[in-house]
């Protein structure tokens, strides 16, 4: 992989913080989708000085990897964000954008070439910066009221099988018992589980909580994303809290 990285295409973005960070500051890997119609438009935005957005690596629709910001510089990809005790995760993360039109322009599955490249670059970065599997996240995890990318079609389970990121040990079932709604006391327990996993919980309004549940479902139960807490989601959250 080191040789592949050295041969990587470069198309540098001007959108990064000038001050260099230490290697030990990199603790998170954050995945995004571009949410734009094609590579040309996405690359133009990510390299435009007027956009104020960028990433460290960009994976094209054909699976090519483009380096846009060197690792030790802070790219502008996470925005206002939180995970556990960290906020403004730009400063502690590497951002990877994957070409996909997103929910606004015809969201689709990430193709095999993209996934293969994503696995390669992720493994390289995880090893180089010793990134904990619990710190491999989607943009929606760290900004659940603002973002929904990389979405429910992102291959989290496949990445986990390749030793990237976290996944639960619950056998998903399509039964009425597992999809039944839970009580208020279980909702409070569920929220506490999410806090322990790393989500920032400061949402008192019902529509905010529904959004947060949807984000959790997109990540860990993509087969049904309805914003309703059921036994299945409850058990998934509980298993993640106990993840080693």
PAKOL-991612 format. One record per residue: residue number from 1; residue in one letter; x, y, z of N, C-alpha, C in turn. Coordinates in steps of 0.05 Angstrom, whole numbers, plus 5000, padded with zeros to 4 digits. Layout:
REM PAKOL-991612
 resi resn n_c1 n_c2 n_c3 ca_c1 ca_c2 ca_c3 c_c1 c_c2 c_c3
  NUM    A    X    Y    Z     X     Y     Z    X    Y    Z
...
//
This chain:
REM PAKOL-991612
 resi resn n_c1 n_c2 n_c3 ca_c1 ca_c2 ca_c3 c_c1 c_c2 c_c3
    1    X 5017 4976 5000  5000  5000  5000 5017 5025 5000
    2    X 5040 5024 5014  5058  5048  5015 5065 5056 4986
    3    X 5072 5037 4969  5080  5042  4942 5056 5055 4927
    4    X 5032 5044 4931  5008  5054  4918 5003 5083 4926
    5    X 5007 5089 4952  5003  5116  4962 5022 5136 4949
    6    X 5047 5127 4946  5067  5144  4934 5060 5151 4905
    7    X 5047 5132 4891  5039  5136  4863 5012 5149 4860
    8    X 5000 5157 4883  4973  5168  4882 4971 5194 4866
    9    X 4948 5198 4854  4943  5223  4839 4941 5245 4860
   10    X 4951 5268 4854  4949  5292  4871 4934 5314 4857
   11    X 4916 5326 4871  4902  5350  4861 4896 5367 4886
   12    X 4915 5383 4894  4915  5395  4920 4893 5417 4922
   13    X 4881 5417 4945  4861  5438  4952 4874 5460 4968
   14    X 4866 5485 4963  4877  5507  4980 4863 5510 5007
   15    X 4843 5493 5011  4826  5495  5035 4837 5478 5058
   16    X 4856 5488 5072  4867  5474  5096 4879 5495 5114
   17    X 4884 5486 5139  4896  5504  5159 4927 5503 5156
   18    X 4940 5526 5156  4968  5527  5150 4985 5513 5171
   19    X 4977 5515 5196  4992  5503  5218 4992 5473 5217
   20    X 5016 5461 5217  5018  5432  5216 5012 5420 5243
   21    X 5001 5395 5243  4996  5382  5268 5015 5358 5271
   22    X 5017 5349 5295  5034  5325  5300 5019 5300 5292
   23    X 5034 5280 5285  5023  5254  5277 5005 5242 5299
   24    X 5012 5247 5324  4996  5236  5346 4969 5250 5350
   25    X 4965 5272 5336  4939  5286  5338 4917 5273 5321
   26    X 4925 5256 5303  4906  5243  5284 4894 5219 5299
   27    X 4869 5221 5306  4856  5200  5321 4830 5189 5307
   28    X 4821 5202 5287  4796  5195  5274 4798 5193 5244
   29    X 4782 5175 5233  4779  5173  5204 4749 5178 5199
   30    X 4743 5198 5182  4716  5206  5177 4709 5202 5148
   31    X 4687 5187 5142  4678  5182  5115 4655 5201 5107
   32    X 4655 5210 5083  4635  5227  5072 4626 5217 5044
   33    X 4603 5224 5035  4598  5223  5006 4597 5251 4996
   34    X 4602 5255 4970  4604  5282  4959 4577 5296 4957
   35    X 4556 5280 4951  4529  5292  4948 4528 5310 4924
   36    X 4544 5304 4903  4544  5319  4879 4541 5301 4855
   37    X 4532 5312 4832  4524  5296  4809 4546 5279 4797
   38    X 4571 5290 4797  4593  5275  4785 4620 5284 4797
   39    X 4641 5270 4788  4668  5276  4798 4677 5304 4792
   40    X 4672 5313 4767  4681  5339  4758 4671 5361 4777
   41    X 4645 5360 4783  4633  5381  4800 4644 5379 4829
   42    X 4647 5354 4839  4656  5350  4866 4685 5360 4869
   43    X 4702 5352 4850  4730  5360  4851 4733 5391 4849
   44    X 4717 5402 4831  4717  5432  4828 4711 5446 4855
   45    X 4691 5435 4869  4683  5447  4894 4705 5443 4915
   46    X 4716 5420 4917  4735  5413  4937 4762 5428 4933
   47    X 4767 5437 4909  4792  5451  4903 4788 5481 4898
   48    X 4764 5490 4902  4758  5519  4898 4763 5534 4924
   49    X 4778 5556 4922  4783  5572  4945 4759 5586 4956
   50    X 4737 5586 4941  4712  5599  4950 4694 5581 4965
   51    X 4700 5555 4965  4681  5536  4977 4686 5531 5007
   52    X 4711 5535 5015  4719  5530  5044 4714 5502 5053
   53    X 4714 5483 5034  4712  5454  5041 4734 5439 5027
   54    X 4742 5417 5039  4763  5400  5027 4763 5373 5041
   55    X 4782 5356 5033  4785  5330  5046 4814 5322 5042
   56    X 4823 5302 5056  4850  5292  5052 4852 5274 5027
   57    X 4831 5257 5025  4831  5238  5002 4803 5237 4989
   58    X 4803 5235 4963  4779  5234  4947 4779 5208 4931
   59    X 4757 5193 4932  4755  5168  4916 4735 5173 4894
   60    X 4744 5171 4869  4727  5177  4846 4707 5155 4841
   61    X 4689 5160 4822  4669  5140  4815 4682 5115 4803
   62    X 4705 5118 4792  4719  5094  4780 4739 5082 4800
   63    X 4740 5092 4824  4757  5080  4845 4785 5091 4848
   64    X 4791 5112 4832  4817  5125  4836 4818 5141 4861
   65    X 4842 5142 4874  4846  5157  4898 4861 5182 4892
   66    X 4851 5205 4900  4864  5231  4896 4871 5243 4923
   67    X 4896 5250 4926  4905  5263  4951 4900 5293 4947
   68    X 4885 5305 4966  4878  5334  4963 4891 5351 4985
   69    X 4895 5340 5008  4909  5354  5030 4927 5334 5044
   70    X 4953 5341 5048  4971  5323  5062 4961 5317 5090
   71    X 4967 5293 5100  4956  5284  5125 4960 5303 5149
   72    X 4984 5315 5150  4991  5330  5174 4980 5359 5174
   73    X 4964 5365 5154  4950  5390  5153 4920 5386 5158
   74    X 4907 5405 5170  4878  5402  5177 4861 5409 5153
   75    X 4847 5389 5142  4829  5394  5120 4802 5403 5131
   76    X 4786 5416 5115  4760  5427  5125 4737 5409 5115
   77    X 4732 5388 5129  4712  5369  5120 4691 5363 5141
   78    X 4697 5366 5167  4678  5357  5188 4659 5379 5197
   79    X 4669 5404 5197  4652  5426  5206 4646 5424 5236
   80    X 4624 5436 5244  4616  5434  5272 4609 5405 5278
   81    X 4624 5393 5296  4622  5364  5301 4631 5357 5329
   82    X 4622 5334 5338  4628  5324  5365 4630 5293 5364
   83    X 4647 5282 5380  4648  5253  5386 4662 5249 5412
   84    X 4649 5236 5430  4659  5234  5458 4667 5261 5468
   85    X 4692 5264 5476  4701  5290  5488 4713 5309 5468
   86    X 4714 5301 5443  4725  5318  5422 4704 5334 5408
   87    X 4710 5359 5401  4693  5374  5384 4710 5387 5362
   88    X 4697 5397 5341  4711  5407  5318 4731 5386 5308
   89    X 4721 5364 5299  4738  5341  5293 4757 5344 5270
   90    X 4755 5366 5255  4775  5371  5234 4804 5369 5245
   91    X 4808 5379 5270  4834  5380  5281 4846 5353 5288
   92    X 4829 5333 5291  4839  5307  5300 4833 5284 5280
   93    X 4826 5291 5255  4817  5271  5237 4829 5273 5209
   94    X 4825 5251 5195  4830  5250  5166 4803 5246 5152
   95    X 4797 5263 5132  4772  5261  5119 4774 5248 5091
   96    X 4757 5229 5086  4756  5215  5060 4729 5220 5047
   97    X 4729 5232 5024  4705  5237  5008 4702 5215 4987
   98    X 4678 5203 4984  4674  5183  4964 4653 5194 4944
   99    X 4658 5192 4919  4640  5202  4899 4613 5187 4900
  100    X 4592 5202 4904  4565  5191  4904 4546 5214 4903
  101    X 4525 5213 4886  4507  5236  4883 4491 5242 4909
  102    X 4490 5223 4927  4477  5228  4953 4446 5228 4950
  103    X 4433 5233 4972  4404  5231  4973 4390 5252 4956
  104    X 4403 5273 4951  4391  5295  4936 4391 5290 4906
  105    X 4410 5275 4896  4413  5271  4867 4412 5242 4857
  106    X 4400 5225 4873  4398  5197  4865 4418 5178 4878
  107    X 4416 5178 4904  4434  5161  4921 4436 5133 4911
  108    X 4460 5122 4909  4464  5095  4899 4486 5081 4915
  109    X 4487 5055 4911  4507  5038  4925 4535 5047 4916
  110    X 4554 5045 4934  4582  5050  4927 4592 5026 4912
  111    X 4605 5031 4889  4612  5008  4872 4637 4993 4882
  112    X 4641 4970 4871  4663  4952  4879 4690 4965 4878
  113    X 4696 4981 4857  4722  4993  4855 4726 5014 4877
  114    X 4705 5029 4883  4706  5049  4904 4712 5035 4931
  115    X 4697 5014 4936  4700  5000  4962 4728 4988 4965
  116    X 4738 4977 4943  4765  4965  4944 4786 4987 4951
  117    X 4783 5010 4938  4802  5032  4944 4798 5042 4972
  118    X 4773 5043 4981  4768  5053  5008 4781 5034 5029
  119    X 4779 5009 5025  4791  4989  5043 4821 4993 5043
  120    X 4833 4996 5020  4863  4999  5018 4873 5024 5033
  121    X 4861 5047 5027  4870  5072  5039 4864 5072 5069
  122    X 4841 5061 5077  4834  5060  5105 4854 5043 5121
  123    X 4860 5020 5111  4879  5002  5125 4906 5016 5128
  124    X 4915 5029 5107  4940  5043  5108 4940 5065 5129
  125    X 4919 5081 5130  4918  5103  5150 4914 5093 5178
  126    X 4898 5072 5182  4894  5060  5208 4920 5050 5220
  127    X 4936 5037 5203  4961  5026  5213 4981 5049 5218
  128    X 4982 5068 5200  5002  5090  5202 4997 5108 5227
  129    X 4971 5113 5233  4965  5131  5255 4952 5117 5279
  130    X 4952 5090 5278  4942  5074  5301 4914 5083 5309
  131    X 4896 5084 5289  4869  5094  5294 4851 5072 5306
  132    X 4839 5077 5328  4822  5057  5341 4797 5052 5324
  133    X 4788 5028 5324  4765  5020  5307 4739 5036 5315
  134    X 4738 5044 5340  4715  5060  5350 4715 5089 5340
  135    X 4738 5097 5328  4741  5124  5319 4740 5126 5288
  136    X 4729 5105 5276  4724  5106  5247 4695 5111 5242
  137    X 4688 5135 5232  4661  5145  5234 4652 5157 5208
  138    X 4625 5161 5206  4613  5175  5184 4608 5204 5192
  139    X 4606 5221 5172  4600  5249  5178 4575 5252 5194
  140    X 4555 5235 5189  4530  5236  5204 4533 5228 5233
  141    X 4553 5212 5240  4557  5204  5268 4566 5229 5284
  142    X 4582 5246 5272  4594  5268  5287 4578 5294 5284
  143    X 4558 5294 5266  4541  5317  5263 4513 5308 5255
  144    X 4499 5293 5273  4474  5279  5266 4451 5298 5259
  145    X 4451 5322 5268  4428  5340  5262 4433 5355 5236
  146    X 4458 5354 5226  4464  5369  5201 4469 5351 5177
  147    X 4479 5327 5181  4489  5310  5159 4477 5282 5160
  148    X 4474 5271 5136  4465  5243  5134 4484 5225 5118
  149    X 4507 5237 5110  4526  5221  5095 4545 5206 5113
  150    X 4555 5183 5105  4553  5171  5079 4528 5155 5073
  151    X 4509 5154 5092  4483  5142  5086 4480 5112 5090
  152    X 4456 5103 5087  4449  5075  5093 4460 5054 5073
  153    X 4470 5064 5050  4482  5045  5031 4512 5042 5033
  154    X 4524 5056 5053  4552  5055  5057 4559 5027 5069
  155    X 4580 5014 5060  4585  4986  5067 4599 4982 5094
  156    X 4587 4991 5116  4599  4989  5142 4605 4960 5150
  157    X 4586 4943 5145  4590  4915  5153 4613 4902 5138
  158    X 4614 4908 5112  4636  4897  5096 4663 4908 5105
  159    X 4664 4934 5112  4689  4945  5123 4697 4931 5149
  160    X 4677 4926 5166  4683  4912  5191 4695 4884 5186
  161    X 4684 4871 5166  4695  4844  5158 4724 4846 5149
  162    X 4732 4870 5140  4759  4875  5132 4775 4889 5154
  163    X 4765 4887 5179  4779  4897  5203 4780 4928 5203
  164    X 4759 4940 5193  4757  4969  5192 4731 4978 5206
  165    X 4734 4993 5227  4710  5003  5241 4697 4983 5259
  166    X 4673 4990 5270  4659  4974  5289 4632 4965 5277
  167    X 4623 4943 5288  4597  4932  5280 4587 4916 5304
  168    X 4561 4911 5305  4548  4898  5327 4548 4867 5323
  169    X 4540 4853 5344  4538  4824  5342 4509 4814 5343
  170    X 4490 4831 5336  4462  4824  5336 4454 4813 5309
  171    X 4441 4790 5310  4431  4778  5285 4404 4792 5278
  172    X 4405 4808 5257  4382  4824  5250 4358 4807 5242
  173    X 4335 4813 5253  4311  4797  5248 4288 4814 5240
  174    X 4272 4804 5221  4249  4819  5212 4224 4807 5226
  175    X 4222 4810 5252  4199  4800  5266 4185 4823 5281
  176    X 4160 4819 5287  4144  4839  5300 4155 4845 5328
  177    X 4166 4825 5341  4176  4828  5368 4200 4847 5367
  178    X 4218 4843 5349  4243  4859  5348 4237 4887 5336
  179    X 4216 4890 5321  4209  4916  5309 4188 4931 5326
  180    X 4181 4920 5349  4160  4933  5365 4172 4957 5380
  181    X 4155 4978 5384  4164  5002  5397 4169 4997 5427
  182    X 4188 5012 5438  4196  5008  5466 4185 5030 5484
  183    X 4186 5025 5510  4176  5044  5530 4195 5068 5534
  184    X 4185 5088 5548  4200  5112  5554 4225 5106 5570
  185    X 4223 5087 5589  4246  5080  5606 4268 5067 5589
  186    X 4260 5051 5569  4280  5040  5551 4292 5061 5532
  187    X 4277 5081 5526  4287  5103  5509 4309 5117 5524
  188    X 4306 5122 5550  4326  5135  5566 4352 5117 5567
  189    X 4348 5091 5570  4371  5073  5570 4385 5074 5543
  190    X 4370 5074 5521  4381  5075  5494 4398 5101 5491
  191    X 4387 5123 5500  4402  5148  5498 4428 5147 5513
  192    X 4428 5134 5536  4453  5131  5552 4472 5113 5537
  193    X 4462 5092 5523  4480  5075  5507 4493 5092 5485
  194    X 4478 5109 5472  4489  5125  5451 4511 5144 5461
  195    X 4506 5155 5485  4527  5172  5498 4552 5156 5502
  196    X 4550 5132 5512  4573  5115  5517 4588 5107 5491
  197    X 4572 5103 5470  4585  5097  5444 4601 5121 5434
  198    X 4591 5145 5438  4606  5168  5430 4589 5191 5419
  199    X 4563 5185 5414  4545  5206  5404 4541 5228 5424
  200    X 4540 5253 5415  4534  5275  5433 4503 5277 5434
  201    X 4492 5276 5458  4463  5276  5462 4455 5302 5476
  202    X 4445 5321 5462  4434  5345  5474 4408 5353 5459
  203    X 4392 5333 5454  4369  5337  5437 4343 5333 5453
  204    X 4330 5354 5460  4306  5352  5477 4281 5350 5460
  205    X 4281 5360 5436  4257  5360  5419 4254 5333 5405
  206    X 4229 5324 5402  4223  5297  5392 4233 5294 5363
  207    X 4232 5315 5347  4241  5312  5319 4272 5309 5318
  208    X 4286 5321 5337  4315  5318  5338 4322 5290 5346
  209    X 4308 5279 5366  4313  5252  5374 4307 5232 5352
  210    X 4286 5236 5337  4279  5219  5315 4302 5220 5294
  211    X 4313 5243 5289  4335  5246  5270 4359 5230 5279
  212    X 4365 5232 5305  4388  5218  5316 4384 5187 5313
  213    X 4360 5177 5319  4354  5149  5316 4357 5140 5287
  214    X 4348 5157 5268  4352  5151  5240 4381 5149 5232
  215    X 4397 5167 5243  4426  5167  5237 4438 5141 5248
  216    X 4430 5133 5272  4440  5108  5283 4432 5084 5266
  217    X 4407 5084 5257  4397  5063  5240 4411 5061 5213
  218    X 4417 5084 5201  4432  5085  5176 4458 5071 5179
  219    X 4471 5075 5202  4497  5064  5207 4496 5034 5214
  220    X 4478 5027 5232  4479  5000  5244 4454 4982 5238
  221    X 4433 4993 5226  4410  4977  5218 4398 4989 5193
  222    X 4413 4988 5171  4405  5002  5146 4380 4991 5132
  223    X 4372 4967 5140  4349  4954  5127 4323 4968 5133
  224    X 4321 4982 5156  4297  4997  5163 4305 5023 5177
  225    X 4303 5045 5163  4310  5071  5174 4284 5087 5177
  226    X 4272 5086 5201  4246  5099  5205 4246 5118 5229
  227    X 4268 5120 5243  4269  5139  5266 4254 5130 5290
  228    X 4245 5105 5290  4230  5094  5313 4248 5075 5329
  229    X 4249 5078 5355  4264  5061  5372 4249 5034 5376
  230    X 4262 5012 5368  4250  4986  5372 4271 4968 5387
  231    X 4262 4944 5394  4279  4926  5409 4305 4920 5395
  232    X 4304 4917 5369  4328  4911  5353 4349 4933 5355
  233    X 4340 4958 5352  4359  4981  5355 4370 4982 5383
  234    X 4353 4977 5403  4361  4977  5431 4383 4957 5436
  235    X 4379 4932 5425  4399  4911  5429 4425 4917 5414
  236    X 4423 4929 5391  4447  4936  5376 4464 4956 5391
  237    X 4450 4977 5402  4464  4998  5417 4478 4985 5442
  238    X 4463 4968 5455  4474  4955  5480 4499 4938 5473
  239    X 4498 4924 5450  4521  4907  5443 4545 4924 5436
  240    X 4540 4948 5424  4563  4966  5417 4576 4978 5442
  241    X 4560 4983 5462  4572  4993  5487 4591 4972 5499
  242    X 4585 4947 5496  4602  4926  5507 4624 4917 5488
  243    X 4627 4931 5465  4647  4923  5446 4674 4928 5457
  244    X 4692 4909 5454  4720  4911  5463 4737 4926 5443
//
